[in-house]
């Protein structure tokens, strides 16, 4: 795939467009449980709890109830939602990059995410208004690296898979995208991303 054949860009959300610190939530929940933040992380993010929420099998309220029950804590939904969503920060330079790219390409967001997180992101980062479409795990019922979420992106663009450049910080997700025929790069930093774009005549 030569640079001039790239017709669309698809970007991951966490640690590509915005910084994500899951441990911020885990530290807060840990104060109620007697566990370490790392233990909380393992029980939420390395279990079937979070994937069920990310793929839309659990509503926000059901997810809250399962987390509270799992840890045996009394945590009002409003407080849980605040803690759960307060994990994002700007990633320096990426808003500018997005605004530049939006002048040349349709932009797609492809993310493993959930309703509370995405509502927070939409409210806090207005550059998402520049995106043509969102392919979100909780809406399509599939999460990276499963083939179905990449196929949802391919259907959404209406392009040959290789004409869409997909960018993700996690190498297994990049490899999975390539297996579906997408052109895919690993994101390591905004500066390196811009360098690669310029090197390939895309910026």
C-alpha positions in Angstrom: 0.0 0.0 0.0 1.6 3.3 -1.1 0.8 6.5 0.8 -1.5 7.9 -1.9 -3.7 4.8 -1.6 -4.6 5.5 2.0 -8.1 7.0 1.9 -9.0 7.0 5.6 -7.5 6.9 9.1 -8.8 5.0 12.1 -7.4 5.8 15.5 -7.5 4.1 18.8 -8.7 6.2 21.8 -6.7 5.3 24.9 -3.1 6.3 24.9 -3.3 7.4 21.3 -5.7 10.3 21.4 -5.9 10.7 25.2 -3.9 9.5 28.2 -5.5 6.7 30.2 -4.7 5.9 33.8 -6.8 2.9 35.0 -4.9 2.8 38.3 -6.5 6.2 39.2 -9.8 4.4 39.5 -8.1 1.4 41.2 -6.4 3.5 43.8 -9.8 5.0 44.8 -11.6 1.7 45.0 -8.7 0.1 46.9 -9.3 2.5 49.8 -12.7 0.7 50.3 -11.4 -2.8 49.9 -8.2 -3.3 51.8 -6.6 -4.5 48.6 -3.7 -2.9 46.7 -4.5 -0.9 43.5 -2.8 -3.6 41.5 -5.1 -6.3 43.0 -8.1 -4.2 42.2 -6.8 -3.8 38.6 -6.4 -7.5 38.2 -9.9 -8.3 39.5 -11.6 -5.7 37.3 -9.5 -5.4 34.1 -8.0 -8.9 33.9 -11.2 -10.7 34.6 -14.5 -11.1 32.8 -16.0 -7.9 34.6 -14.7 -5.2 32.3 -14.9 -7.1 29.0 -18.6 -7.8 29.7 -19.2 -4.0 30.0 -17.0 -3.1 27.1 -18.9 -5.4 24.8 -22.4 -4.2 25.8 -23.4 -7.3 27.6 -23.7 -5.3 30.9 -25.4 -1.9 31.3 -23.6 0.7 33.3 -25.9 0.0 36.3 -25.3 -3.8 36.0 -21.6 -3.3 35.8 -21.6 -1.0 38.9 -23.6 -3.6 40.8 -21.3 -6.4 39.8 -18.2 -4.5 40.8 -19.7 -3.4 44.2 -20.9 -7.0 44.9 -17.5 -8.5 43.8 -15.6 -6.3 46.3 -18.3 -6.2 48.9 -18.5 -2.4 49.1 -21.3 0.1 49.4 -20.5 2.6 46.6 -23.3 4.7 45.2 -23.7 4.6 41.5 -23.0 8.4 41.1 -19.7 8.0 43.0 -18.7 4.9 41.1 -19.4 6.7 37.8 -17.3 9.6 38.8 -14.3 7.4 39.8 -14.7 5.1 36.9 -14.6 8.0 34.3 -12.0 10.2 35.9 -9.1 8.4 34.3 -8.4 10.5 31.1 -6.0 13.4 30.5 -5.0 15.2 27.3 -2.1 13.7 25.3 0.0 16.7 24.4 -0.1 17.5 20.7 -2.7 15.0 19.6 -5.6 17.5 19.3 -3.5 19.5 16.9 -2.6 16.4 14.9 -6.3 15.3 14.7 -7.3 18.8 13.4 -4.6 18.7 10.8 -5.5 15.2 9.6 -9.2 15.9 9.5 -8.5 18.4 6.7 -7.2 15.5 4.5 -8.9 12.3 5.5 -12.1 11.0 7.0 -11.3 10.0 10.6 -12.7 6.9 12.4 -12.4 6.1 16.1 -12.0 2.4 16.9 -12.0 1.8 20.6 -12.5 -0.8 23.3 -14.7 1.3 25.5 -18.0 1.6 27.5 -20.8 4.0 27.9 -19.5 5.9 30.9 -16.0 6.3 29.5 -17.2 7.4 26.1 -19.6 9.9 27.5 -16.8 11.4 29.6 -14.5 11.5 26.5 -17.2 13.2 24.3 -17.7 15.9 27.0 -14.0 16.5 27.6 -12.4 16.3 24.2 -14.1 18.4 21.5 -11.7 17.3 18.7 -13.8 14.1 18.6 -16.4 16.2 16.7 -14.0 16.0 13.7 -14.4 12.2 13.4 -16.7 10.8 10.7 -17.8 7.8 12.7 -17.2 5.9 15.9 -16.7 2.1 16.0 -17.1 1.3 19.7 -16.8 -2.1 21.3 -19.9 -1.7 23.4 -22.0 -0.8 20.4 -20.8 -3.5 18.0 -20.5 -6.2 20.7 -16.9 -7.0 19.9 -13.6 -5.8 21.2 -10.1 -5.8 19.8 -8.4 -8.1 18.9 -11.5 -9.9 17.8 -12.1 -9.8 14.0 -15.6 -8.5 14.2 -14.7 -5.0 15.4 -12.3 -4.5 12.6 -14.9 -5.8 10.1 -17.3 -3.2 11.5 -14.7 -0.5 10.7 -14.2 -1.9 7.2 -18.0 -1.9 6.5 -18.2 1.7 7.9 -15.5 3.1 5.6 -16.8 1.4 2.5 -13.2 1.1 1.4 -10.9 -1.8 0.5 -9.3 -2.7 3.9 -5.8 -1.7 3.0 -7.0 1.8 2.1 -7.6 2.5 5.8 -4.6 3.2 8.1 -5.4 1.9 11.6 -3.2 3.2 14.5 -3.1 1.6 18.0 -0.6 1.6 20.9 -1.0 -2.1 21.5 1.0 -4.2 19.1 -1.4 -7.3 19.3 -4.2 -5.1 18.2 -2.1 -3.8 15.3 -1.3 -7.4 14.2 -5.0 -8.3 14.5 -5.9 -5.4 12.2 -3.4 -6.5 9.7 -4.9 -10.0 9.6 -8.1 -8.3 8.5 -6.3 -6.6 5.7 -6.1 -3.1 7.2 -2.9 -1.1 7.0 -1.8 -0.7 10.6 0.9 1.0 12.6 1.8 1.0 16.3 1.5 4.3 18.0 4.4 5.2 20.4 4.2 9.0 20.7 2.7 11.9 19.0 6.0 13.0 17.6 6.8 9.6 16.2 3.3 9.3 14.7 3.7 12.7 12.9 7.2 11.6 11.7 5.8 8.4 10.2 2.9 10.3 8.6 5.3 12.8 7.1 7.7 10.0 6.0 4.8 8.4 4.1 3.4 11.6 2.6 0.3 11.6 4.7 0.8 14.8 6.8 
